[in-house]
């Protein structure tokens, strides 16, 4: 899984780690196309991702890769 610059800066802004974003991607619930949300206690973390289609040009059709476009964190009260 790759991360865009925007996602990297937002990850730092919201004090998230790559491990947390990986957990959101694996165990979160898809709320819209290419959008996943996961709750950590009283926080909701959302990521937007896109599939990397360059695998088609590399000739490896079984290797799916994803790029995280952006992420954010909401605090529920």
Rosetta blueprint (number, residue, H / E / L):
1 X L
2 X E
3 X E
4 X L
5 X H
6 X H
7 X H
8 X H
9 X H
10 X H
11 X H
12 X H
13 X H
14 X L
15 X L
16 X L
17 X L
18 X H
19 X H
20 X H
21 X H
22 X H
23 X H
24 X H
25 X H
26 X H
27 X H
28 X L
29 X E
30 X E
31 X E
32 X E
33 X L
34 X L
35 X E
36 X E
37 X E
38 X E
39 X E
40 X E
41 X L
42 X L
43 X E
44 X E
45 X E
46 X E
47 X E
48 X E
49 X E
50 X E
51 X E
52 X E
53 X L
54 X H
55 X H
56 X H
57 X H
58 X H
59 X L
60 X L
61 X L
62 X L
63 X L
64 X L
65 X E
66 X E
67 X E
68 X E
69 X E
70 X E
71 X E
72 X E
73 X E
74 X E
75 X E
76 X L
77 X L
